[in-house]
Amino acid sequence: MPFIPCLKHEGSYILYIKVNQDKAEFICEECCLQLQELNLNLNIQELIHIKTAYKSPQLLLTHKDYSSYIKQSLNEYDKFNENCIRGIFKDINTQISKIQNAFQIVQEELEYYTKQFLNMKQKFKDELTKLIKFEQFKQIIENLENLGDSISSKVMEENEKILYQYLQDLKNMDHKELHIQLLDKMKLLRIEFKDLYQEQYPQFSKLQDELKSFNISYQGFIKQIKFIKFEQFNFNFSGTQLLQEWFQYKILNTIVSKNKKIITNIEKIYLSNQDGLNAQAFWNKINYRSNLLMIFKSKSGYIFGAFSPCQWISGGGSYVQDNKLSSFIFSQTQDQIYPIKDAQKGNAIYCNQSYGPIFGGGHDLYFQPDFQNGSSSLGHSYSCDQYQISNRNTHLFGQSNPNIAECEIFMLTFS
């Protein structure tokens, strides 16, 4: 991208965009040094790098003020840029070229897959460009670029105002709706570009026996392919009647992020409408199981739940410690997630066959055996101070008692 001169420092060129509460500024490297010297708490990582943003429109939606699940989705997506993808296949092709002629067809298939995948990424990028009106951003940059050294302070100020308004419009977008639209586009792409690894690489399976000496590199290749297939976005699961798709993604992305593992299977193990809504039916289905995602719907229509990697073992009563700190409570109704506190990891869950599920030492979430009575002292072991909650006792249920109408429990398996 051509250089835009900085009006504040002769000989320097604009590199970044600094977004403040009330304006956006074009700044150069000298501007950055000057701000740091003035102790204005400048964080380089919070600046928008123009050259990078110009090539990757998703960067404009990963600013700290925007929705966390949008940032998580796009950050995961952007890990596999063109250089990354081409680098993966370059390494694989270099290794394959050292093997006998039997591998030639695999090499050709890999090249075809690379083109198909990059085409898929481009289609997704084009769709994102439309949704966030990226042409407006490009037009601002190009207008300044065309002026070059003749640019005036007035013009720079006018363009900064236009830029700030554009970024404010992005910030004020309905991010939930945008997230749903992006998920829908990913679905269409997965349908359009079928799973080539499974359906169009028959020779790959036939050659597995010949790859024994190539095993380490081969296993690494398979692992990369799993990511390339947009598997990190394919989080929605069938069977739940309670969680909406956009919130399914948010919950499962949180679980993956905290456990640092890929979910390989989601099995429904308990459904209150079929198995009964009481402590005995609950423990019959979940005893000695771990990595359980529990989803509840109160008679007030509030949908909430919790996840913990801890093992549920019925008995006389004992707390279970979560050393991974990956347990959390959530509310779909409030669109909020409440992670376990480090100091309370020893009280992640409480197992007692005389009660329903219990989370936290407070208890943050507590069910009596009928699942109608119970309580919530949210904030005791699971953090909720990040939200402004007026009544923590009714926040999850919509009333003081759980009064559960439905419950679903899923067991997750990780790779």
C-alpha positions as CSV (number, residue, x, y, z in Angstrom):
1,M,0.0,0.0,0.0
2,P,1.4,3.5,-0.9
3,F,2.6,5.8,1.9
4,I,0.5,8.6,3.5
5,P,2.6,11.4,4.9
6,C,2.2,12.4,8.6
7,L,1.4,16.1,8.9
8,K,2.8,16.2,12.5
9,H,6.3,14.8,11.7
10,E,8.0,15.6,8.4
11,G,9.5,12.6,6.6
12,S,7.3,10.2,8.6
13,Y,4.4,8.2,7.2
14,I,1.1,7.1,8.7
15,L,1.2,3.5,10.0
16,Y,-1.7,3.2,12.5
17,I,-5.1,4.3,13.5
18,K,-5.6,5.3,17.1
19,V,-9.3,5.1,18.3
20,N,-10.2,7.2,21.3
21,Q,-13.6,7.6,23.0
22,D,-14.5,10.6,20.9
23,K,-12.3,10.5,17.8
24,A,-10.0,8.5,15.5
25,E,-6.5,9.6,14.6
26,F,-4.0,8.7,11.9
27,I,-0.6,8.4,13.6
28,C,3.0,7.5,12.5
29,E,5.8,5.8,14.4
30,E,7.1,9.2,15.7
31,C,3.5,9.9,17.0
32,C,3.7,6.6,18.9
33,L,7.0,7.4,20.5
34,Q,5.8,10.9,21.4
35,L,2.6,9.5,23.1
36,Q,4.7,6.9,25.0
37,E,7.1,9.6,26.2
38,L,4.0,11.6,27.5
39,N,3.0,8.5,29.6
40,L,-0.4,8.4,27.9
41,N,-0.6,4.6,28.4
42,L,-0.4,3.9,24.7
43,N,-0.8,0.2,24.0
44,I,0.6,-0.6,20.5
45,Q,-1.5,-3.8,20.4
46,E,-4.7,-1.7,20.6
47,L,-3.8,0.3,17.5
48,I,-5.2,-0.6,14.1
49,H,-2.3,-1.3,11.7
50,I,-3.5,0.3,8.4
51,K,-1.5,-2.0,6.1
52,T,-2.8,-5.1,7.8
53,A,-6.4,-3.8,8.0
54,Y,-6.3,-2.9,4.4
55,K,-5.7,-6.5,3.5
56,S,-7.8,-8.1,6.3
57,P,-11.2,-6.4,6.9
58,Q,-11.9,-8.7,9.8
59,L,-9.2,-6.7,11.8
60,L,-11.6,-3.8,12.0
61,L,-14.0,-6.0,14.1
62,T,-11.4,-7.3,16.5
63,H,-11.0,-4.0,18.3
64,K,-11.3,-4.3,22.1
65,D,-14.7,-2.5,22.2
66,Y,-16.4,-5.0,20.0
67,S,-18.3,-8.2,20.9
68,S,-16.0,-10.9,22.4
69,Y,-17.5,-13.8,20.5
70,I,-17.1,-11.8,17.2
71,K,-13.4,-11.3,18.1
72,Q,-12.9,-14.9,19.0
73,S,-14.5,-16.2,15.8
74,L,-12.5,-13.9,13.5
75,N,-9.2,-14.3,15.4
76,E,-9.6,-18.1,15.0
77,Y,-10.4,-17.6,11.3
78,D,-7.5,-15.3,10.7
79,K,-4.9,-17.8,12.1
80,F,-5.1,-19.6,8.7
81,N,-4.2,-16.8,6.4
82,E,-2.9,-17.4,2.8
83,N,0.8,-17.6,3.9
84,C,-0.1,-20.0,6.6
85,I,-2.1,-22.3,4.3
86,R,0.5,-22.2,1.6
87,G,3.3,-22.8,4.1
88,I,1.5,-25.9,5.4
89,F,1.2,-27.4,1.9
90,K,4.6,-26.3,0.8
91,D,6.1,-28.4,3.7
92,I,3.9,-31.4,2.9
93,N,4.7,-31.2,-0.8
94,T,8.4,-31.1,-0.1
95,Q,8.2,-34.2,2.0
96,I,5.9,-36.0,-0.5
97,S,8.3,-35.2,-3.4
98,K,10.9,-37.4,-1.6
99,I,8.7,-40.5,-1.8
100,Q,8.1,-42.9,-4.7
101,N,5.8,-42.3,-7.7
102,A,2.9,-43.7,-5.8
103,F,2.5,-40.4,-3.9
104,Q,2.3,-38.3,-7.1
105,I,-1.5,-38.4,-7.2
106,V,-1.7,-37.3,-3.5
107,Q,0.5,-34.3,-4.3
108,E,-1.8,-33.3,-7.2
109,E,-4.9,-33.7,-5.0
110,L,-3.3,-31.5,-2.3
111,E,-2.7,-28.7,-4.8
112,Y,-6.3,-28.9,-5.9
113,Y,-7.5,-28.8,-2.2
114,T,-5.3,-25.7,-1.6
115,K,-7.0,-23.8,-4.5
116,Q,-10.4,-24.8,-3.3
117,F,-9.7,-23.8,0.3
118,L,-8.3,-20.4,-0.7
119,N,-11.3,-19.9,-3.0
120,M,-13.5,-20.6,0.1
121,K,-11.6,-18.1,2.2
122,Q,-11.9,-15.4,-0.5
123,K,-15.7,-15.9,-0.7
124,F,-15.9,-15.5,3.0
125,K,-13.8,-12.4,2.9
126,D,-15.9,-11.0,0.1
127,E,-19.1,-11.6,2.2
128,L,-17.5,-10.0,5.3
129,T,-16.4,-7.0,3.1
130,K,-20.1,-6.4,2.1
131,L,-21.5,-6.8,5.6
132,I,-19.2,-4.2,7.2
133,K,-19.2,-1.9,4.1
134,F,-15.4,-2.2,3.8
135,E,-15.3,-0.1,0.6
136,Q,-16.0,3.0,2.8
137,F,-12.9,2.3,4.7
138,K,-10.8,1.8,1.6
139,Q,-12.2,5.0,0.1
140,I,-11.0,7.0,3.0
141,I,-7.5,5.6,2.8
142,E,-7.4,6.0,-1.0
143,N,-8.5,9.6,-0.9
144,L,-5.7,10.5,1.4
145,E,-3.2,8.4,-0.7
146,N,-4.2,10.2,-3.9
147,L,-3.5,13.6,-2.3
148,G,0.0,12.6,-1.2
149,D,2.2,15.5,-0.2
150,S,-0.5,18.0,-1.0
151,I,-2.7,16.9,1.8
152,S,-3.8,19.7,4.2
153,S,-4.6,19.7,7.9
154,K,-8.2,20.5,7.1
155,V,-8.5,17.5,4.7
156,M,-6.8,15.2,7.2
157,E,-9.2,16.4,10.0
158,E,-12.2,15.9,7.8
159,N,-11.2,12.3,6.9
160,E,-10.5,11.5,10.5
161,K,-14.0,12.5,11.3
162,I,-15.4,10.4,8.5
163,L,-13.2,7.5,9.7
164,Y,-14.4,7.9,13.3
165,Q,-18.0,7.8,12.1
166,Y,-17.4,4.7,10.1
167,L,-15.7,2.9,13.1
168,Q,-18.6,4.1,15.3
169,D,-21.1,2.6,12.9
170,L,-19.2,-0.7,13.1
171,K,-19.2,-0.6,16.8
172,N,-23.0,0.1,16.9
173,M,-23.9,-2.7,14.5
174,D,-26.1,-5.5,15.7
175,H,-23.1,-7.8,16.4
176,K,-25.4,-10.7,17.3
177,E,-27.1,-10.5,13.9
178,L,-23.7,-10.1,12.2
179,H,-22.4,-13.2,14.0
180,I,-25.4,-15.2,12.8
181,Q,-24.9,-14.0,9.2
182,L,-21.2,-15.0,9.3
183,L,-22.2,-18.5,10.7
184,D,-24.7,-18.9,7.9
185,K,-22.1,-18.0,5.3
186,M,-19.7,-20.5,6.8
187,K,-22.4,-23.2,6.6
188,L,-23.0,-22.4,2.9
189,L,-19.3,-22.6,2.2
190,R,-19.0,-26.0,3.9
191,I,-21.9,-27.2,1.7
192,E,-20.4,-25.7,-1.5
193,F,-16.9,-27.0,-0.9
194,K,-17.6,-30.5,0.3
195,D,-15.2,-32.3,2.6
196,L,-12.5,-33.0,0.0
197,Y,-10.3,-34.8,2.5
198,Q,-13.0,-37.5,3.1
199,E,-14.7,-37.7,-0.3
200,Q,-12.0,-36.8,-2.9
201,Y,-8.8,-38.3,-1.5
202,P,-9.3,-42.0,-1.9
203,Q,-5.6,-42.5,-2.7
204,F,-4.7,-41.0,0.6
205,S,-6.4,-43.8,2.5
206,K,-4.8,-46.5,0.3
207,L,-1.4,-45.1,0.9
208,Q,-1.6,-45.1,4.7
209,D,0.2,-48.5,5.0
210,E,3.1,-47.1,3.0
211,L,3.4,-44.0,5.2
212,K,4.8,-45.8,8.3
213,S,8.3,-44.2,7.9
214,F,6.5,-40.9,7.3
215,N,4.2,-41.2,10.4
216,I,5.3,-38.2,12.4
217,S,4.9,-35.7,9.5
218,Y,1.8,-37.5,8.3
219,Q,0.1,-37.1,11.7
220,G,1.0,-33.5,11.8
221,F,-0.5,-33.0,8.4
222,I,-3.8,-34.7,9.4
223,K,-4.0,-32.4,12.4
224,Q,-3.6,-29.3,10.2
225,I,-6.3,-30.6,7.8
226,K,-8.8,-30.8,10.6
227,F,-8.3,-27.1,11.3
228,I,-8.4,-26.1,7.6
229,K,-11.8,-27.7,7.2
230,F,-13.3,-24.9,9.3
231,E,-13.7,-27.4,12.0
232,Q,-13.1,-24.7,14.6
233,F,-16.3,-23.0,13.4
234,N,-18.4,-26.2,13.1
235,F,-19.5,-26.0,16.7
236,N,-23.3,-26.2,16.4
237,F,-24.6,-29.5,17.7
238,S,-27.9,-31.3,17.1
239,G,-30.1,-32.4,20.0
240,T,-30.5,-29.2,22.0
241,Q,-33.9,-27.5,21.9
242,L,-32.8,-24.8,24.3
243,L,-29.7,-23.1,23.1
244,Q,-29.9,-20.9,20.0
245,E,-27.2,-21.4,17.4
246,W,-25.3,-18.1,18.0
247,F,-25.1,-19.0,21.8
248,Q,-24.1,-22.6,21.1
249,Y,-21.0,-21.2,19.3
250,K,-20.3,-18.8,22.1
251,I,-20.5,-21.5,24.8
252,L,-18.5,-24.2,22.9
253,N,-15.9,-21.7,21.8
254,T,-15.5,-20.8,25.5
255,I,-15.0,-24.4,26.4
256,V,-12.5,-25.0,23.6
257,S,-10.6,-21.9,24.6
258,K,-10.4,-22.8,28.3
259,N,-9.5,-26.5,27.7
260,K,-7.2,-25.8,24.8
261,K,-8.5,-28.9,23.0
262,I,-10.8,-29.6,20.1
263,I,-14.3,-31.0,20.8
264,T,-14.6,-34.3,18.8
265,N,-18.0,-35.5,20.0
266,I,-21.1,-34.2,21.9
267,E,-23.4,-36.8,23.3
268,K,-26.8,-36.1,24.8
269,I,-27.0,-38.2,28.0
270,Y,-30.0,-36.7,29.8
271,L,-33.3,-35.1,28.7
272,S,-35.8,-34.3,31.5
273,N,-38.8,-34.8,29.2
274,Q,-37.8,-38.4,28.6
275,D,-35.8,-39.4,31.7
276,G,-37.7,-37.5,34.4
277,L,-37.0,-34.3,36.2
278,N,-35.7,-35.3,39.7
279,A,-32.4,-36.1,41.5
280,Q,-32.7,-39.8,41.1
281,A,-33.1,-39.7,37.3
282,F,-30.3,-37.0,37.1
283,W,-27.8,-39.2,39.0
284,N,-28.7,-42.3,37.1
285,K,-27.6,-40.6,33.9
286,I,-24.6,-38.6,34.9
287,N,-22.9,-40.6,37.7
288,Y,-19.1,-41.0,37.1
289,R,-19.2,-38.8,34.0
290,S,-17.1,-35.7,33.3
291,N,-17.0,-32.8,30.9
292,L,-20.8,-32.2,31.2
293,L,-22.7,-29.3,29.7
294,M,-26.0,-28.7,31.6
295,I,-28.7,-26.5,30.1
296,F,-31.9,-25.5,32.0
297,K,-35.1,-23.6,31.1
298,S,-37.1,-22.2,34.0
299,K,-40.9,-21.8,33.9
300,S,-40.3,-18.1,33.5
301,G,-38.6,-18.9,30.1
302,Y,-35.0,-18.1,31.3
303,I,-32.4,-20.3,29.7
304,F,-29.1,-20.8,31.6
305,G,-26.7,-23.6,32.6
306,A,-23.1,-24.5,33.4
307,F,-20.1,-26.5,32.3
308,S,-17.5,-28.3,34.3
309,P,-14.7,-30.8,33.4
310,C,-15.0,-32.3,36.9
311,Q,-16.3,-35.8,37.5
312,W,-19.8,-36.2,39.0
313,I,-19.8,-38.9,41.6
314,S,-22.9,-39.5,43.8
315,G,-22.3,-39.9,47.5
316,G,-22.8,-38.3,50.9
317,G,-21.5,-34.9,49.7
318,S,-18.2,-33.5,48.6
319,Y,-16.8,-30.6,46.6
320,V,-14.7,-31.3,43.5
321,Q,-11.7,-29.1,42.5
322,D,-11.3,-27.8,39.0
323,N,-7.5,-27.3,38.5
324,K,-8.1,-26.3,34.8
325,L,-10.3,-23.4,35.8
326,S,-12.5,-24.2,32.9
327,S,-15.8,-24.5,34.8
328,F,-18.3,-21.7,34.2
329,I,-22.0,-20.8,34.6
330,F,-23.8,-19.0,31.8
331,S,-27.1,-17.3,30.9
332,Q,-28.4,-17.3,27.3
333,T,-31.2,-15.0,28.4
334,Q,-28.7,-12.4,29.7
335,D,-26.0,-13.3,27.1
336,Q,-23.4,-13.6,29.9
337,I,-20.7,-16.1,31.0
338,Y,-19.5,-16.4,34.6
339,P,-16.1,-18.1,35.0
340,I,-15.0,-19.8,38.1
341,K,-12.8,-17.8,40.4
342,D,-9.2,-18.9,40.9
343,A,-9.5,-18.8,44.7
344,Q,-12.7,-20.9,44.5
345,K,-11.5,-23.7,42.2
346,G,-11.8,-26.2,45.0
347,N,-15.6,-25.5,45.0
348,A,-16.3,-26.0,41.3
349,I,-19.1,-28.5,41.9
350,Y,-20.7,-30.3,44.8
351,C,-21.8,-33.9,44.5
352,N,-24.6,-35.3,46.8
353,Q,-27.1,-37.9,45.6
354,S,-29.8,-36.3,47.7
355,Y,-29.7,-33.1,45.6
356,G,-29.6,-32.1,42.0
357,P,-26.5,-30.4,40.4
358,I,-24.7,-27.8,42.6
359,F,-22.1,-25.4,41.4
360,G,-20.0,-23.2,43.7
361,G,-19.5,-23.0,47.4
362,G,-22.2,-20.4,47.9
363,H,-24.0,-22.0,46.2
364,D,-23.9,-20.1,42.9
365,L,-26.4,-22.6,41.4
366,Y,-28.2,-25.1,43.7
367,F,-31.1,-27.5,42.9
368,Q,-33.1,-29.5,45.4
369,P,-34.1,-33.0,44.3
370,D,-37.4,-31.8,42.6
371,F,-35.6,-29.2,40.5
372,Q,-38.3,-26.7,41.4
373,N,-36.8,-25.5,44.7
374,G,-33.3,-24.3,45.1
375,S,-31.4,-21.0,45.0
376,S,-28.7,-19.0,43.3
377,S,-26.0,-16.9,45.1
378,L,-24.2,-15.9,41.8
379,G,-20.8,-14.3,42.5
380,H,-19.7,-16.5,45.4
381,S,-17.5,-19.0,43.5
382,Y,-18.2,-17.8,39.9
383,S,-17.3,-14.3,38.9
384,C,-20.1,-11.9,37.8
385,D,-18.7,-8.6,38.9
386,Q,-17.9,-7.8,35.2
387,Y,-21.7,-7.3,34.8
388,Q,-24.1,-4.9,36.5
389,I,-26.5,-7.3,38.1
390,S,-29.3,-5.8,40.3
391,N,-30.5,-9.0,41.9
392,R,-28.0,-12.0,41.8
393,N,-30.6,-14.3,43.4
394,T,-33.1,-14.1,40.6
395,H,-30.7,-13.3,37.7
396,L,-30.5,-16.8,36.3
397,F,-34.0,-18.1,37.0
398,G,-36.2,-15.1,36.5
399,Q,-37.5,-15.7,40.1
400,S,-36.1,-16.8,43.4
401,N,-36.6,-20.5,42.9
402,P,-35.3,-22.5,39.8
403,N,-38.8,-23.8,38.9
404,I,-37.2,-25.8,36.0
405,A,-39.4,-26.7,33.1
406,E,-36.7,-28.5,31.0
407,C,-33.2,-29.8,31.3
408,E,-30.7,-31.1,28.8
409,I,-27.2,-32.5,29.6
410,F,-24.5,-33.2,27.1
411,M,-21.1,-35.0,27.6
412,L,-18.2,-33.6,25.6
413,T,-15.3,-35.5,24.3
414,F,-12.0,-33.8,23.4
415,S,-9.1,-34.8,21.1
